[in-house]
Amino acid sequence: MTMRTLWIVLILATLICSCSGGDAYVIAKGKAPKMSIQVTSSAFADGGSIPSKYTCDGADVSPPLKWNSVPDTTKSIALIADDPDAPRGTWVHWVVYDLPASLRELPEKVPAEKILGNGGRQGMTDFKKIGYGGPCPPSGTHRYYFKIYALDRMLEIAPGATKAQLLKAMEGHVLAEGQLMGKYTKR
């Protein structure tokens, strides 16, 4: 192989890799791109209005959530619900982790218990309580994100963890993620 042929091969390989978004390099390093999880609720559509039943204006119970398949290597599921439109920064409404990998939904009105019947654990919200705390914006319309994460391990952190503690424990272990966003305007 001549030096000119070698340069052409190297240039072509570089172009192919850069045109494919660098996936060849990522996969070669063993870090395949994250899969996307579709999250839905029978209570509201993505981008739709959250019924008052699930807010401080109503019964303040958690909405039903469903998600589609997760990677085969998933060991646990985590959930974070928060409001990025809060006046003092993102407000955390729900933290759940160590849910079984086989789980594909949470029913309406998940009890405010540290350890759930399915083994999942609930963390501390910005309301300073365990379990779900519904939308309660001081004014205007806020967006609420229900984020699901498929993880490659059980986190095994104590119940009552904060969102920050959960995110730190999840670092490097997220296989797939997805979210559902709902809006609410306080009456």
Backbone as CSV, one residue per row, in Angstrom:
resi,resn,N_x,N_y,N_z,CA_x,CA_y,CA_z,C_x,C_y,C_z
1,MET,0.855,-1.174,0.000,0.000,0.000,0.000,0.897,1.231,0.000
2,THR,0.620,2.132,-0.944,1.420,3.343,-1.023,0.965,4.317,0.052
3,MET,1.795,5.305,0.289,1.484,6.333,1.293,0.232,7.099,0.879
4,ARG,0.079,7.364,-0.428,-1.094,8.086,-0.921,-2.366,7.264,-0.661
5,THR,-2.348,5.968,-0.907,-3.498,5.091,-0.674,-3.841,5.059,0.813
6,LEU,-2.825,4.989,1.655,-3.040,4.983,3.100,-3.736,6.266,3.547
7,TRP,-3.321,7.417,3.027,-3.945,8.695,3.379,-5.397,8.730,2.918
8,ILE,-5.667,8.219,1.734,-7.043,8.204,1.226,-7.928,7.336,2.118
9,VAL,-7.420,6.168,2.518,-8.174,5.278,3.405,-8.452,5.966,4.740
10,LEU,-7.453,6.625,5.306,-7.630,7.327,6.587,-8.646,8.458,6.460
11,ILE,-8.594,9.211,5.376,-9.533,10.319,5.168,-10.954,9.778,5.013
12,LEU,-11.117,8.717,4.225,-12.440,8.114,4.050,-12.984,7.565,5.369
13,ALA,-12.152,6.911,6.147,-12.582,6.370,7.446,-13.021,7.494,8.371
14,THR,-12.301,8.600,8.371,-12.652,9.756,9.198,-13.986,10.334,8.759
15,LEU,-14.189,10.467,7.444,-15.453,10.998,6.931,-16.626,10.093,7.278
16,ILE,-16.451,8.800,7.118,-17.526,7.849,7.439,-17.889,7.934,8.910
17,CYS,-16.892,7.987,9.759,-17.150,8.053,11.204,-17.837,9.361,11.576
18,SER,-17.381,10.484,11.011,-17.984,11.770,11.368,-19.380,11.915,10.799
19,CYS,-19.649,11.317,9.638,-20.991,11.400,9.054,-21.987,10.531,9.800
20,SER,-21.522,9.522,10.489,-22.437,8.655,11.227,-22.659,9.149,12.646
21,GLY,-22.237,10.368,12.925,-22.423,10.936,14.256,-21.443,10.373,15.259
22,GLY,-20.410,9.699,14.782,-19.399,9.162,15.675,-19.821,7.893,16.376
23,ASP,-20.933,7.271,15.954,-21.420,6.063,16.605,-20.391,4.949,16.588
24,ALA,-19.621,4.856,15.504,-18.625,3.782,15.419,-17.640,3.901,16.579
25,TYR,-17.225,5.109,16.890,-16.288,5.319,17.994,-16.976,5.015,19.327
26,VAL,-18.207,5.506,19.487,-18.940,5.305,20.741,-19.157,3.818,20.992
27,ILE,-19.629,3.100,19.976,-19.892,1.672,20.134,-18.592,0.922,20.385
28,ALA,-17.527,1.315,19.713,-16.233,0.665,19.911,-15.761,0.832,21.354
29,LYS,-16.117,1.926,21.977,-15.736,2.171,23.366,-16.691,1.485,24.338
30,GLY,-17.726,0.793,23.801,-18.671,0.080,24.661,-19.732,0.967,25.268
31,LYS,-19.941,2.153,24.711,-20.935,3.075,25.252,-21.955,3.402,24.172
32,ALA,-22.832,2.465,23.907,-23.856,2.672,22.889,-24.772,3.818,23.293
33,PRO,-25.340,4.523,22.330,-26.245,5.626,22.648,-27.420,5.141,23.498
34,LYS,-27.939,6.025,24.358,-29.057,5.676,25.230,-30.332,5.461,24.433
35,MET,-31.070,4.460,24.839,-32.366,4.157,24.258,-33.386,5.138,24.839
36,SER,-34.444,5.402,24.097,-35.494,6.299,24.567,-36.681,5.493,25.086
37,ILE,-37.230,5.936,26.206,-38.396,5.301,26.812,-39.593,6.211,26.575
38,GLN,-40.700,5.657,26.115,-41.918,6.432,25.929,-42.717,6.383,27.232
39,VAL,-43.005,7.553,27.792,-43.757,7.663,29.045,-45.127,8.266,28.734
40,THR,-46.186,7.648,29.263,-47.546,8.130,29.035,-48.342,8.102,30.340
41,SER,-49.496,8.756,30.298,-50.440,8.721,31.422,-51.847,8.698,30.847
42,SER,-52.725,7.955,31.488,-54.129,7.961,31.072,-54.830,9.225,31.581
43,ALA,-54.155,9.999,32.433,-54.745,11.205,33.013,-54.520,12.458,32.166
44,PHE,-53.428,12.504,31.408,-53.130,13.675,30.575,-52.143,13.289,29.476
45,ALA,-52.211,14.028,28.380,-51.322,13.794,27.239,-50.020,14.575,27.424
46,ASP,-48.991,14.156,26.715,-47.723,14.881,26.756,-47.964,16.322,26.288
47,GLY,-47.599,17.275,27.118,-47.804,18.687,26.809,-49.187,19.193,27.171
48,GLY,-50.050,18.293,27.669,-51.418,18.664,28.018,-51.546,19.140,29.456
49,SER,-52.759,19.451,29.823,-53.049,19.947,31.174,-53.199,18.792,32.157
50,ILE,-52.591,18.945,33.305,-52.708,17.964,34.382,-54.024,18.248,35.111
51,PRO,-54.906,17.267,35.230,-56.175,17.488,35.949,-55.918,17.890,37.410
52,SER,-56.782,18.740,37.938,-56.588,19.262,39.301,-56.565,18.159,40.351
53,LYS,-57.139,17.005,40.066,-57.119,15.871,41.003,-55.691,15.549,41.456
54,TYR,-54.723,15.765,40.590,-53.328,15.406,40.861,-52.509,16.591,41.371
55,THR,-53.185,17.640,41.847,-52.519,18.869,42.283,-52.970,19.265,43.683
56,CYS,-52.385,20.355,44.175,-52.767,20.857,45.499,-54.181,21.433,45.499
57,ASP,-54.754,21.676,44.337,-56.138,22.157,44.239,-57.138,21.014,44.317
58,GLY,-56.649,19.779,44.254,-57.525,18.607,44.285,-57.089,17.639,45.368
59,ALA,-57.141,16.348,45.062,-56.796,15.299,46.028,-55.284,15.169,46.235
60,ASP,-54.492,15.764,45.353,-53.024,15.749,45.445,-52.473,14.315,45.468
61,VAL,-53.033,13.469,44.597,-52.551,12.093,44.464,-51.713,11.982,43.201
62,SER,-50.820,11.014,43.175,-49.962,10.834,42.008,-50.772,10.334,40.813
63,PRO,-50.420,10.805,39.613,-51.127,10.336,38.423,-50.645,8.950,38.005
64,PRO,-51.469,8.208,37.261,-51.010,6.923,36.738,-49.979,7.175,35.638
65,LEU,-48.917,6.387,35.642,-47.857,6.520,34.629,-47.551,5.159,34.036
66,LYS,-47.273,5.135,32.740,-46.864,3.909,32.052,-45.650,4.224,31.196
67,TRP,-44.819,3.222,30.976,-43.684,3.381,30.070,-43.498,2.088,29.289
68,ASN,-42.885,2.250,28.113,-42.694,1.085,27.256,-41.448,0.312,27.662
69,SER,-41.021,-0.561,26.823,-39.907,-1.461,27.156,-38.617,-0.723,27.495
70,VAL,-37.794,-1.410,28.253,-36.484,-0.897,28.646,-35.438,-1.918,28.180
71,PRO,-34.168,-1.536,28.148,-33.139,-2.488,27.719,-33.144,-3.771,28.563
72,ASP,-32.767,-4.879,27.943,-32.737,-6.181,28.625,-31.825,-6.186,29.850
73,THR,-30.813,-5.337,29.847,-29.849,-5.309,30.950,-30.284,-4.418,32.110
74,THR,-31.505,-3.883,32.045,-32.016,-3.014,33.109,-32.153,-3.802,34.409
75,LYS,-31.665,-3.214,35.494,-31.758,-3.830,36.825,-32.750,-3.093,37.728
76,SER,-32.985,-1.810,37.437,-33.949,-1.043,38.227,-34.432,0.166,37.438
77,ILE,-35.531,0.746,37.927,-36.150,1.928,37.321,-36.174,3.034,38.372
78,ALA,-35.938,4.268,37.925,-36.042,5.435,38.805,-36.966,6.458,38.154
79,LEU,-37.561,7.309,38.971,-38.467,8.347,38.496,-38.171,9.640,39.237
80,ILE,-38.160,10.728,38.506,-38.049,12.062,39.106,-39.118,12.921,38.453
81,ALA,-39.913,13.615,39.265,-40.887,14.578,38.754,-40.524,15.940,39.316
82,ASP,-40.400,16.918,38.417,-40.043,18.253,38.891,-40.609,19.355,38.009
83,ASP,-40.516,20.566,38.523,-41.053,21.779,37.889,-39.898,22.758,37.683
84,PRO,-39.415,22.911,36.424,-38.310,23.838,36.180,-38.740,25.300,36.174
85,ASP,-40.047,25.568,36.249,-40.549,26.941,36.181,-40.762,27.577,37.548
86,ALA,-40.396,26.883,38.608,-40.585,27.418,39.968,-39.746,28.688,40.145
87,PRO,-40.254,29.648,40.905,-39.561,30.935,41.067,-38.137,30.838,41.630
88,ARG,-37.882,29.856,42.495,-36.562,29.743,43.130,-35.710,28.641,42.504
89,GLY,-36.026,28.248,41.287,-35.307,27.157,40.637,-36.164,25.908,40.607
90,THR,-35.654,24.864,39.998,-36.419,23.628,39.822,-36.920,23.097,41.161
91,TRP,-38.221,22.804,41.203,-38.878,22.294,42.411,-39.153,20.805,42.219
92,VAL,-38.705,19.987,43.162,-38.839,18.536,43.065,-40.157,18.081,43.687
93,HIS,-40.960,17.358,42.885,-42.282,16.897,43.305,-42.343,15.411,43.641
94,TRP,-41.362,14.630,43.155,-41.421,13.189,43.402,-40.074,12.576,43.077
95,VAL,-39.631,11.666,43.939,-38.382,10.926,43.738,-38.657,9.463,44.095
96,VAL,-38.468,8.568,43.127,-38.694,7.136,43.344,-37.536,6.383,42.687
97,TYR,-37.043,5.336,43.341,-35.916,4.580,42.781,-35.944,3.137,43.275
98,ASP,-35.087,2.332,42.668,-35.018,0.888,42.942,-36.337,0.175,42.658
99,LEU,-37.097,0.703,41.695,-38.297,-0.002,41.245,-37.847,-1.224,40.446
100,PRO,-38.588,-2.331,40.473,-38.200,-3.525,39.723,-38.082,-3.253,38.223
101,ALA,-37.092,-3.846,37.594,-36.856,-3.657,36.162,-38.033,-4.136,35.319
102,SER,-38.808,-5.077,35.829,-39.950,-5.616,35.084,-41.172,-4.706,35.128
103,LEU,-41.167,-3.714,35.997,-42.311,-2.815,36.171,-42.480,-1.921,34.940
104,ARG,-43.713,-1.736,34.480,-43.986,-0.881,33.330,-45.023,0.197,33.629
105,GLU,-45.433,0.293,34.900,-46.385,1.338,35.252,-46.448,1.556,36.758
106,LEU,-46.883,2.740,37.112,-47.211,3.072,38.496,-48.678,3.467,38.494
107,PRO,-49.454,2.939,39.429,-50.882,3.270,39.451,-51.112,4.669,40.017
108,GLU,-52.321,5.131,39.855,-52.724,6.379,40.490,-52.638,6.207,42.003
109,LYS,-52.306,7.273,42.704,-52.328,7.317,44.171,-51.314,6.353,44.811
110,VAL,-50.054,6.454,44.372,-48.995,5.676,45.012,-48.896,6.164,46.461
111,PRO,-48.910,5.253,47.424,-48.880,5.678,48.837,-47.566,6.382,49.199
112,ALA,-47.662,7.296,50.140,-46.497,8.054,50.594,-45.716,7.240,51.630
113,GLU,-45.154,6.135,51.189,-44.379,5.250,52.053,-42.925,5.261,51.623
114,LYS,-42.023,5.118,52.573,-40.594,5.094,52.245,-40.252,3.921,51.340
115,ILE,-40.801,2.741,51.662,-40.563,1.547,50.845,-41.907,1.043,50.356
116,LEU,-42.036,0.946,49.032,-43.287,0.526,48.413,-43.421,-0.994,48.438
117,GLY,-44.611,-1.483,48.210,-44.881,-2.919,48.197,-44.060,-3.673,47.156
118,ASN,-43.670,-3.004,46.069,-42.875,-3.645,45.022,-41.365,-3.547,45.292
119,GLY,-40.994,-2.988,46.449,-39.583,-2.858,46.814,-38.975,-1.513,46.463
120,GLY,-39.678,-0.726,45.655,-39.180,0.602,45.304,-39.075,1.491,46.531
121,ARG,-38.221,2.482,46.425,-38.015,3.424,47.533,-38.383,4.824,47.074
122,GLN,-38.941,5.602,48.004,-39.282,6.976,47.677,-38.358,7.931,48.413
123,GLY,-38.065,9.010,47.716,-37.168,10.008,48.271,-37.909,11.236,48.773
124,MET,-37.114,12.215,49.179,-37.609,13.462,49.745,-37.884,14.477,48.641
125,THR,-39.058,15.111,48.714,-39.407,16.160,47.759,-38.993,17.519,48.329
126,ASP,-39.177,18.553,47.534,-38.913,19.899,48.046,-40.016,20.388,48.983
127,PHE,-41.078,19.589,49.130,-42.093,19.868,50.138,-41.636,19.324,51.502
128,LYS,-40.449,18.721,51.519,-39.856,18.112,52.721,-40.687,16.936,53.229
129,LYS,-41.174,16.141,52.261,-41.928,14.949,52.624,-41.593,13.816,51.662
130,ILE,-41.888,12.608,52.105,-41.710,11.409,51.287,-42.948,11.227,50.425
131,GLY,-42.754,10.844,49.172,-43.882,10.578,48.285,-44.214,11.769,47.414
132,TYR,-45.233,11.578,46.628,-45.655,12.561,45.632,-46.215,13.825,46.259
133,GLY,-45.838,14.959,45.691,-46.416,16.256,46.024,-46.803,16.911,44.710
134,GLY,-48.071,17.121,44.491,-48.557,17.584,43.194,-48.252,19.032,42.870
135,PRO,-48.504,19.406,41.606,-48.305,20.779,41.168,-49.068,21.761,42.054
136,CYS,-48.417,22.877,42.336,-49.018,23.918,43.166,-48.311,25.242,42.870
137,PRO,-48.329,25.676,41.602,-47.577,26.881,41.251,-48.142,28.125,41.934
138,PRO,-47.273,29.047,42.352,-47.749,30.267,42.997,-48.509,31.183,42.030
139,SER,-48.136,31.119,40.743,-48.825,31.921,39.719,-48.425,31.398,38.335
140,GLY,-49.248,31.714,37.359,-48.939,31.336,35.989,-49.033,29.844,35.724
141,THR,-48.667,29.472,34.521,-48.670,28.082,34.098,-47.255,27.529,34.215
142,HIS,-47.139,26.374,34.848,-45.845,25.718,35.001,-45.842,24.389,34.257
143,ARG,-44.636,23.946,33.897,-44.453,22.642,33.256,-43.941,21.653,34.299
144,TYR,-44.460,20.427,34.244,-44.071,19.375,35.182,-43.584,18.179,34.384
145,TYR,-42.345,17.782,34.645,-41.714,16.686,33.922,-41.672,15.434,34.783
146,PHE,-42.195,14.335,34.245,-42.150,13.028,34.888,-41.113,12.227,34.101
147,LYS,-39.933,12.053,34.678,-38.810,11.420,33.972,-38.562,10.015,34.499
148,ILE,-38.485,9.067,33.578,-38.230,7.661,33.902,-36.825,7.304,33.424
149,TYR,-36.083,6.588,34.269,-34.721,6.158,33.944,-34.600,4.644,34.124
150,ALA,-34.041,3.973,33.126,-33.699,2.553,33.234,-32.226,2.502,33.632
151,LEU,-31.927,1.777,34.714,-30.565,1.747,35.253,-29.972,0.347,35.181
152,ASP,-28.654,0.283,35.104,-27.975,-1.019,34.994,-27.662,-1.646,36.343
153,ARG,-28.206,-1.066,37.424,-28.004,-1.640,38.760,-29.071,-1.134,39.718
154,MET,-29.211,-1.848,40.828,-30.027,-1.358,41.937,-29.166,-0.312,42.636
155,LEU,-29.749,0.778,43.050,-28.960,1.841,43.674,-28.713,1.573,45.149
156,GLU,-29.684,0.936,45.785,-29.552,0.555,47.187,-29.124,1.707,48.095
157,ILE,-29.696,2.887,47.832,-29.496,4.004,48.755,-30.716,4.047,49.666
158,ALA,-30.536,4.568,50.839,-31.604,4.575,51.837,-32.822,5.352,51.345
159,PRO,-34.006,4.968,51.788,-35.205,5.750,51.462,-35.022,7.182,51.961
160,GLY,-35.659,8.112,51.280,-35.568,9.509,51.691,-34.492,10.291,50.968
161,ALA,-33.859,9.703,49.966,-32.805,10.406,49.217,-33.397,11.599,48.473
162,THR,-32.600,12.627,48.309,-33.013,13.801,47.539,-32.755,13.557,46.056
163,LYS,-33.281,14.421,45.227,-33.032,14.328,43.790,-31.532,14.386,43.513
164,ALA,-30.824,15.289,44.177,-29.380,15.421,43.966,-28.650,14.128,44.327
165,GLN,-29.028,13.510,45.431,-28.401,12.243,45.840,-28.713,11.132,44.839
166,LEU,-29.947,11.110,44.351,-30.329,10.109,43.363,-29.541,10.307,42.071
167,LEU,-29.467,11.536,41.588,-28.729,11.799,40.352,-27.267,11.384,40.482
168,LYS,-26.669,11.651,41.618,-25.267,11.257,41.845,-25.129,9.732,41.812
169,ALA,-26.049,9.030,42.448,-26.005,7.561,42.475,-26.234,6.967,41.089
170,MET,-26.995,7.669,40.232,-27.310,7.178,38.891,-26.191,7.433,37.881
171,GLU,-25.250,8.306,38.211,-24.181,8.659,37.267,-23.511,7.422,36.687
172,GLY,-23.465,7.369,35.362,-22.815,6.262,34.675,-23.621,4.986,34.622
173,HIS,-24.866,5.010,35.107,-25.680,3.789,35.163,-26.990,3.891,34.385
174,VAL,-27.221,5.003,33.675,-28.465,5.197,32.934,-28.361,4.523,31.566
175,LEU,-29.244,3.549,31.334,-29.279,2.830,30.057,-30.266,3.472,29.080
176,ALA,-31.347,4.010,29.601,-32.387,4.617,28.783,-33.175,5.591,29.645
177,GLU,-33.814,6.538,28.988,-34.616,7.512,29.717,-35.738,8.044,28.828
178,GLY,-36.739,8.599,29.479,-37.852,9.200,28.760,-38.615,10.102,29.703
179,GLN,-39.504,10.924,29.143,-40.246,11.840,29.998,-41.617,12.148,29.432
180,LEU,-42.472,12.562,30.338,-43.813,13.036,30.022,-43.922,14.405,30.670
181,MET,-44.403,15.388,29.901,-44.535,16.732,30.449,-45.999,17.123,30.464
182,GLY,-46.448,17.630,31.606,-47.803,18.150,31.734,-47.746,19.564,32.262
183,LYS,-48.792,20.335,32.025,-48.831,21.742,32.462,-49.965,21.920,33.478
184,TYR,-49.769,22.909,34.355,-50.823,23.226,35.300,-50.785,24.696,35.663
185,THR,-51.977,25.282,35.773,-52.147,26.658,36.223,-52.996,26.612,37.475
186,LYS,-52.467,27.140,38.583,-53.205,27.118,39.853,-54.452,27.981,39.767
187,ARG,-55.518,27.472,40.362,-56.785,28.222,40.368,-56.757,29.362,41.333
